[in-house]
Amino acid sequence: MAPWSVLAERAAAAGGKRLAVIGGRLEDDNVAVYGEMHRLSGGRILVFPTASGEPAEVGAETRNAFLSHGFEVEVCDLHEGNAARAAFDPGIIEKIAAFGSVYFTGGDQAKIVDALLRDGAETPVLAAIRAAHGRGGLVAGSSAGAAMMSGPMILGGTSLESVVHGLTSDPEAPGLLMGTGLGFFGFGMVDQHFIKRGRLGRLIVGMQSAGARWGFGIDENTALLVEGDVARVRGEYGVMLVDLRRRKTDAEGRAVQEFRLSYVDDGDWIDLRKLRGHPGAAKRRVRKRELAYRAPANSRRNVFGAYALYDLMARLVLGDPAHYTEDRGEALDVRTGINAAVTLEKPPRLSRGLIATPETGLRMTALNFRAELVREHLSEARAADRAGRRGWSAESVNPGAPLILLGSSPLGEGGGDLLRAVRDLVGNGEIGVIAAASAEPARTAADHLRALERAGLRGIDLGVTIDTVEYVSADPDQLNRIAELDAVLLCGGNQIRLVETMLHRGEESGVLRAIARAHARGAALIAPSGAAAALSSVMIAGGSSEEALRYGVTSDLGHPGLVIQEGIGFLGAGIVDQNLISSGRLGRLVVACAEENERFGIGVCEESAVVATANGARLEARGRHGFVLVDTAASALELQSDSFVAKDIRLTVVGPGDVADLATGEVIRAIPCAASPTLLERLAANLARDVDSRGARGARVRLHSRGTLSAVLDLESPRDEYDA
């Protein structure tokens, strides 16, 4: 097979058409994508801000971005307000011919189509663009400018709405809204913001409705660069290829089976004649010592959540083929009880997984994975179980066994009070200490043992770290000792390291199973700071509130945004965050709940504890402040637009001695908590600061419907202010 460079030269010599199809949020510093557009356009480009609701501002910003990369650039004044005249303007037609290449910004793709097609006929401006394209000019577009490039065009709708409700013709109704694009890209259907906004479901529904066999899901800050019948991927992430040629469907339309899914990464390329992805020169096979997973994911993340599908694929790429070749993710529509499940399989000899390991972090390519999408209406009991995310279930659950979540380290300020609260619950029993989250586990364990002793508690270092967990898991005497403990303290630190220790290579380690046995006997699990977050099924692993509001969820710590990963899963009631006040983490907790379709968030304050029983359904507050309960049950969320919008999020301060019953939503008050309203105001002020720090127009934080101990939060934060 000839390399991409040879095929590209061949396509260029044959006069192949050139496209830059960009998945949205093109950052001004994306040298790779701007450099490729410069090469393909000869450094001259005409910008069309036609899709935008603020074309003058967007046009000026986009022009400045191109100028900074050495382009000769002008902005074309053609938008919905003047299209009836401008689409026939001879001056604009002359500019198109003079520049030879065009770029369409983000916004609403319907505005581009409506401006360039009048009464169903192509306007002279569109004819001029097609003529320039035919002469070898570049047609480029980001977000809406990408969506309009295929023939059948997606106009709106989320993946879950599309799978649950199918097609709709009403923009205000749930479902998939379809239209007709301009057809510059003739190889299949295009969708954008693809991995970030979890759009596999809607692309499959759209492809089936249009009879399209191939779909191209392009992620943010990433471009599919087409030259004739070959294309290369450049950017922050990559492109998902959806192949429905071999698909099978059932008579009721509930399942799409046997389709193929590939992920083509930065530097990889696609032969568009054969519709086949190929790895770039930097990619190689995964070495045996690099195999990281031997079992399916422990958590139950929203499969249509940000980067959830990408993470699932990457996990299979790094999976041991002798033990782990299949995984799945789900998304539940709580209003209808319909559950969507996506299963991925990496069969030997059919699929390929490759990686590169540059200094910037792991890159992966996944080719020809077998996939299926199944839509199922769950019974009321199964839907309640699915929504409840019941957590780690390898052992029987003891409803009286407590999980003690500490909002800050017991070694810091107020730590003595926290440990005295632990003593009241644990008594004089022996506490096993695991400092696997720490970069210096021996020192950290010793510090915690001294703190326990000062509080009148007996502790023992179990010696479990990421380096020793296999050895300890193979020692039946040590495992039995752990299983007989009265309590286990998982020290705070890096929650990712803790999860990777407990779920070693993706499997429940022997140590974790022994802890579960102890907990099933009634032993308390104590988790301060980062370890508290790790006990959730869905874990916040990194990122600030400001990053969460600006970028949403990201796949790993190498990219800005809120990092969501699987947790250990002992707490099935919601997503936990800690150090809520001083670290200003209310914003990221709200974003995490919204993006992961999780009803409850539990924000534990410093010098405070949450004692969770009944598998997390009963939460009692201890310590100085207590915790803040985030409830999204009645909320209105907008996750698929260029702004993060969360309205009617209920915030309740659960003060010391209070109990929250998550099964009923009721908070049982022990005594009046005068500090609670002040705490809400403080958290809201911190959140407003994070929103304002973005400097984005339209950002808004509002507390309303306030009681003495609760309030309703409205939060709006533009993520892509103009999305050029």
N, C-alpha and C positions, 0 to 999 in steps of 0.2 A: 504494500500500500504506500503510495506516494505521500510524503509529509505535507502538512497544511501549507507550508510556504510554496511548495511546488504547485499544488493545486490552485492556490491563490494567484500565482503568476500566470498559470494557464487560463484562469477565469478572467483575469485582467486583460490578457492578450486577446481573448475572445470578446472583449467588450461587455463582460458580465456586469450586471447592475449592482449598485452599492447601497447598503443600508446600515444604519446604526440604530438598533432597537434597544432602548435603554429602559431598565425596569423602574425608574423613578428615583427621587432623592439623589440626583447626580451632584456629588460634592464638588465644590470649586477646586479642591486640591487633587482631584482624580487625574493625575498626569497620564496614566495609561489610556484611559478612554478619550480624553481630549486630544492626546497625541495621535491616536488612531483616527479620530475624526479629522484632524489636521492633515494626515497623510491621505485619507480617502477624498477629501474635498479640495486638496491643494492649498489649504489655508484660507479659503474664502467661503463665507457662509452668510446666508440671509435668515434672520430669526423671525419666526411667526409665533407671537404670544397669543394666538387665536383662542386657545382653550381656556385661558385664564379669565377670571372675573375681574382682575385688575391688570389689564394688558400693558398699560404704560409702565407701571412699576416693575412688572415681571420682565418686560422687554428690556428695560434699562439694566436690571440686575443680570440678566442673561448675557446681554452685550458685554458688560464688564467682565464676566467670567471668561468669555471667549477671547476678549482682548488680552487678558492676563496670560493666555496660552499662545499668544502670537498670531491670532487670527485677524484678517481683515473682515469686519463684520458690520452689518447694519440691521436695524429692526424694521420689519414690515408692519405698517399700521393697518392690520386687517383683523377685525374682531366682530362679535355678534351685533354690535351697535352700528357698524358701517358696512357690513358685508354685502348688502344689496348693491352698494356702489363699488366698494373696493375690490370685490372679486372680479370686476370687469375693467379695472383701471389699467390702461395701457402702460402707465409709469411703473406699476408693480410688475407687470409682465416683463418689461424691459430689465428691471432689476433682477428678476429670476434668471433671465438669460445671461446677464452680466456676471452674476455671482456663480451660477451653475450648481450650487448646492443649497439646501434648506434645512432648517432645524425647527421642530415644533416643541414648544414647552408643555409642561403639565397643566392640569386643570380638569376640564370636562371634555372628553373625547367627542361627545355629541356636538359640541360647539364647532369643532373643526369640520366635521362632516356637514353640518348645516350651513356653514359659511362657504364651503367649496362646492357643494351641490345645491343648486337652486331649482326648485320644482322638479327634482329628480334628474336634472341634467348637469353635466360637468360644466363648471364655469371656465372662462378663459384663463384664470389664474391656475386652476387645477390642471388644465391642459398644458400650460407652460411648465409647471412643475414636472409633469410626466415627460414632457419633451426633454427637459434638462436631465432628468433621471435617465432617459434613454440614451443620452449622449455621454453617459458615464459620470454624471453628477451624483452627489451623495444626498439621500433623503434620510434625515435623522430625527429622532423624537424620543422624549422621555415621558414616562407615565402615560398620560392621555395621548401624548404624541407617539407612544408605542402601541397603545391599544387600537388606534385607528388604522394601523398598518395592515392588519389582516382583513379578509373579506367579511366573514361573520365576526361581529365585534361585541365584546362584553361591555355593557353599560353600567351595571351595578349589581349588588347582592353579595352576601357572604357565602362561604362554603357551606356552613351548616344550614342556612336558609335555603340554599339551592338544592341541597340533598333532601331536605325535609319537605319543601313546598314546590320544587320544580320551577318551571318558567312562570313568569308573571309579565303582564303588560302595564301594570300599575306601579309607577315609581315609589309610591307610598306603601305598597304591600310587600310582605316578605317574599323572597324568591329571587330568581335570576332574571335580570332584565337584559335583553339582547337587542342588537341593532345590526346595521350593515356598515362596515368600514370602507376604506378607500382601496384596499387590496394591493398595496405596494409589496407586501410580503405574501407570496403565494404558496408557501410550503406547509402551512397549517395555521391553527388559531393561536393568537398571542394573548398572554395575560401578564400583568406587571405587578410589582411589589409582591412577588409570588410567594417566596419562602417566608418573608417577614409577616405577611398577612394570611398565611395558611390557606392558599387559594386552590389547592388541588381539587377539592370537592366541586367548586363552581366551574373550574375548567373542564372537568369530566362531563358535568351536566350540559355545559355549553357545547362541547364537542359532539356529544350524542344528539343534541337537538339540531345541530347544523350538519351532521353527517361527516364531521371532520375526523380524519384518522390520526393526525398528529397535532400535538399541542406543545407550545413552547412557553414555559413559565419562567420569566426573567426576574431576578431578584433586584433589590435596590442597589444603586450605585454600581451597577453592572450592565455591560452592553453585550449584545449579540451583534457581531460585526460581519455583515454579509457581503461577499464579493462573488457574484454569479451564483454558483451552486455549492459554494463552500462558505463556512462561517466559523469565526473564532470567538471565544468568550474571553472578555477582559473585565476585571473589576473586583469589587470587594468580596462577592460570593460567586454565584454561578447561575446556570440555567437548568431547570427540570424539563426533561423530554418525556412526554406522555404518548405512548404508542397504543392505540386502540385497535390496531389491525387484526389482532387475534382475540379480541375480547369476546367473552360470553356473557349473556344476560339471561336472567330468569324471566318467566312469563309475566310476573307481577312488576317487573322493573325495580326490584329491591336490591339486586346485586349486579355489580359489574366485575367480572372475574377474568383472570388470565390476561390482564393487560400488562404492559411492560412500562417500567419507570426507570429513567436514568438521570443521574446528576452529572452535568458537564461543567467543570470548574474553570476558574481563571487559567488561561494558557492552554486549555483543551480546545478541540475543534470538532466540527460536525460536517460530515459529507451529506449535503442536502439532497443529492440525487438518490442515495441509498438510505437516507434518513437514519444515519448511524453515527454515534458519538465516538470520539477517539481521544485517548489521553495525550497530554502534552509530553514533551521530552523529559520534564522533571519528575514525572510520575513513575512509581515503581510498585512492585508487589509488596504486601505487608510481610515483614519478617516475623518468624515464629516468636521471637522475644517481644515483639510489638503487639501481639494479640492481647487485647485488654478485657474482653468480655467472653463469658462462657454461658450466660443465661439471659433470658429476656429482661427488659427493664422492670424494675420493681414498682415504679410510680405509675400513676394513671393520669398522665398529662393530657390536656386537650389536644387531640391530634391536628386540629385546625388552628391551634395557637401558634404564635410566632416561633419559627424555627423548630417546632416540635417534629415535623416530618424530616427535616434535615438532620436533626440529632438522632432520630431513629435510624436513618440510613447510615450515618457515620458510625453508629454503634455496630451495625451489621458488618460494615467494611472492616472494623477492627475486631470482629468476633472470631472466635475459634471455630473453624468450619466443622470440626469433629463433634462439637457440642451445641452450637448455636447458629442456626441459619434462618430463623424466622422470628419476627416480632410483630407487634400490633399496637395501635393506638386508637382511642375512641373519643367521640364528642357527643354529648347528650343535650338535646333540646328539652329543657325541663318543662316548657309549656305544653308540648305535645307528647312527651314521653318517647320520642323517637331518638334512637341511638345510631350514630354512624360509626362504623369500625373500618379502619384501614389496616390491612395486613400486608407486610412486605416479606419477601422470601429471597434469599440469595442461594439459588441452587448451584451445586458444583457443576463446572463446565459450561453452564449457561450464562451465569453472571460473573462479573469481574469487579473487584474492589481494589483500588490503587491509592497510594498516598505519596505526598511529598512532605519533607520536614524542613522548610526554610526557617530562618531565625524568627520570622513573624508568627510562626505557629503552624500547626498541622493543616495541610490541605488534602482534600480527598476527592476522588472520582468514583462514581458508582454506575456501572453499565449493565443494562438489561436485567434489572431486578424484576421478579414476578410480583404482581400486586393484585389486590382486590379491594373493592369498596362495597360494604354491605350496609343496607339501611334496614333497621329492625324496630318495630314498635314494642316497647317493653311493657310488661305488666306494671301496675302501680307499685308493687313491692320491689320489683327489680329496678325500676326507675329510682325509687327512693334509696335503694342500696347503692346504685351507680352514682347518684348525686352526692351521697354521703361520703364516698371515698373512704371506705372503712379501714384502710391502712393495712398494716402488716398482719397477716393472718395465718402464718405457718403454725402457730401454736394457738391453743384455745385462749380466748380473751377472759381475763379476770376483771369484771367491772369495778371491783374495789381497789385494784392495784393502781397507785397514783403515778402519773407523769408529772414531775416537778420542773417547770420551765422557769429559769431565772433570767430576768431581763438584763443582767449585767454580771460580771465576774464576781465570785465570792471573795476574790483576793483584793478587790478594789474597795472604794468607799461604800459603806453600808453592807459590806460582805458579811460581817459578823451577824447582823440582824437576819440576813438571808439564811445563814447556816443555822441559826437558832430556830428559824421557821422549819428548816429541814429536820432538825432534831425532834421537834414536836411531832413530826410525821413518821420518822424512822425509829425513834427511840434509841436504844443502846446497841442495835444490831451492827453488824460489820458491813462497811461500805467498800466495794471494789472500785478502784480509781483507774480510768482509762484515759490517757492523755494523747490519744492518737491524732487529735486535731492540731496539736502543737508541733512547731518545727523543732522544739527542744523538749521532747516528751519526758525524759528523766527529770529534768529540772522542774518542769511544770507539775509533774506528779508529786514531787517532793514538796513543792510549795502548797499544793492542795492538801496533802497529808498533814502538814503543820497547821493549816487553817482549820481543818476538821478537828484536830486535837485541841486547839484553843477553844473550839465550840463544844468540847466534850463528846466528840464523835470518834469512833474507831474506823480508820481507813487502812487499806492495803493497796499497793501498786500492783496491778495485774500484769504489767509489762507488755501490754498489747499496743503495738504500733503498726504502721503500714508495712514495715519491714519484718515484723515478727508474727503477724496474724496467721499466716499459713502454719507456722511452727506450733503456735498455741492451739490452733484449730485441730491439729493432729494429736494433741495430748488429752486423752480422755479424762485423766485425773484433774487437769486444770479446768477442763470444760465442766466437769461435775462440780468443782469448787465454785465456779461462776454461777452455775445454776442454783446453788444452795445459799447464795448471798442474800442479805436482807435489803440491799440497795446497790445500785451501780451508778457511779458518777462519771459522766462523759464530759471531760473538761472542754471548755471553750477554746476557740482558735479558728482555724480554717475549716469550715464545715464541709468543703469539698474533699479535703484530705480525710476527714472522719468518715464520710459516706464511702469513699473509695476503700477504706479499711474494712468497714463493716460489710459492704457489698463487694467483696474482693473479686476483681475481674467480672463484675456484674452478678456474681452469685452470692447468695446468703452465706456468709462465712460460718464456720463452726462456732466462732465466738458470738456472732449475732444470734444464732439459734440457741446458744446457752443463755444469753441475756433474755431471750424471749421465754425460755423455760422458767427462769427466775421470776420474770414479770408475771407469768401465768400463775405462779405460786403466790403472788401478792407482793413481790419485791418492788420497791420504788425505783424508777429511773429518773435521775437528776441530770438536767441538761442546762448549763448556764450559757448565756450569750450565743455565739454561733452554733453551738451544739443544740440549742433549743430550736433553731430554724431547721436543723438537719433531721429532727424527729418527724417533720411533716412528710406526707407523701410527695408533695410538690414543694421544692425548697428554693428560697431566695438565696442565691449563691454569690451575688455581688452587684455593684452598681448603686449609685445614689438616687435620691428622689428626683433630682434635677435631670439626671441621665434617663431615668425611667420615663419622665414626662416628655422629654425631648425626642428620644429615640425609640421608646418602647422596649420590647424584649429583644435581646440578642442571644446568640448561641453560645458564646464563651467570653471569658474575661479579656480576650484580645481585641474586642470591639466595644465601642461605647454603648451603653444601654443597661437594661436590667437583665441580669443573668438568672435564668430559671433552669433548674436541673432536678433530677429525681432525688428524693430524700430517702431516709431509712424507712419511714412509713409507719412508725408506731402510733402517731397521732393522725387519725383520719378525719378530724373535724374541720380542718381549714388550714390556711397558710400562716405560719408563725414568723414574726419578725421581732427583733429585740433592740435594746438601747434606743427606744423609740423617740425619746425627748431630745437628748443631746445630739444624736445623729440625724435628726429630722427625717425619719423614715416613714412617716405616714403616707406620703405621696407614693413611694415605691410599693408599699403594701396594698394600696388601693389599685394601682396599676396591675400588680401581680394577680389579685383576685379577679379583676376585669378580664385580663388577657387569658387567664386559665379557666374561666368559666366556673370559678370557685365562689360559693356564697359567702363564707366567713373568712375574715382575716383577724388574727390575734396578735396585737401589738403590745408586747410586754415592756413596761417601763423600767428604767433603771431602779436598782434597790427594791425591786418588786419581784413577785413570783406568781405563777399560775399553777394551781394544782388541778390537773385534769384527771377525771375518772370517767367510768362508763364509756371507754374508748374515745374520750375527748368530748363527749356530749355534755358533760357537767364540768364547768370551769369555775374554780373558786380563786379569788384574788387574795394575795397576802403581800406584806411589805409596806413600803412607803406610799406608792402611788396606785398600785394595781395594774390594770391593763385596759387598752382600748379595743373594743369589739367593732370590727367593720362588717356591716351586713349589706350585701348587694341584692337581696331578694327582690326589692321593689324598684331597683335602679333602672335607669334608661342609659344604655351604653352605645357609643359609636366608636367602633374599632377599625372600620374599614375605610374611613375617610382620612384626610390629611391632617385632622386634628384628633386628639384624644379627648373625648367628651364622656364624662360620668356624672349623671344627675341622680339625685335622690338616694345617695349613699348614706345609710344611717350609721352614725358614730355614737357609741355608748361607752362611757367610762364606767368600768366595773371596779369599784373601790375596794380597799382592804376589808375582807370579811364578806363581801358580796359574792353571789353565785349566779353565773349565767347558765341557763338551761337551753342548749342549742336545739334540742328537739322541739321545744315550744317557742323559742325566741324570747322567753321571759327572763328578766333579771330580778333576783330576789335580794333585796337590800338588807344589810345587817344594821347599819347606822347611817344617818345622813352624812354625805361626803362633801364638805364645803369646798374642797379643793378641786372638785371635778369640773365645774364650769370654767375655772381658771385654766385648767389643763387643756380643755378643748380649745379655748381661745389661743393658748400658746402654740398648740400643734397646728392650728389653722394659720396662725401668723407665720410659723416656719414654712408651711406649705406655700403660702402666698409669696414668701421670699424666694422659694425655689422656682416658682412659676415666673415671677418678675425678673429673676436673674437671666432668663432667656431673652428678654427684650423683645418678645414676640407680641405683635398686635393681636387682640382678641383673647389673650390669656385671662382667666378669671377664676377666682376662688371665692366661694360664698357659703357661709353657714346660715341656715334658716330653720324654721320650725324648731326653735331651741326650747328644750326643757332645762331643768336644773342639772340633769346628768346626761343628756343626750342632745344631739343635733343632727340635722340633715345637711349633707355636703353636696354642693354642685361644683364640679371641677372641669375646666376646659383649658386645654393647652395645645396650641398648634404645634405639630411636629415638623411639617414641611410648610413653612409659611407661604412659599410660592411654588415649591416643587418644580423647579426648572428641569 
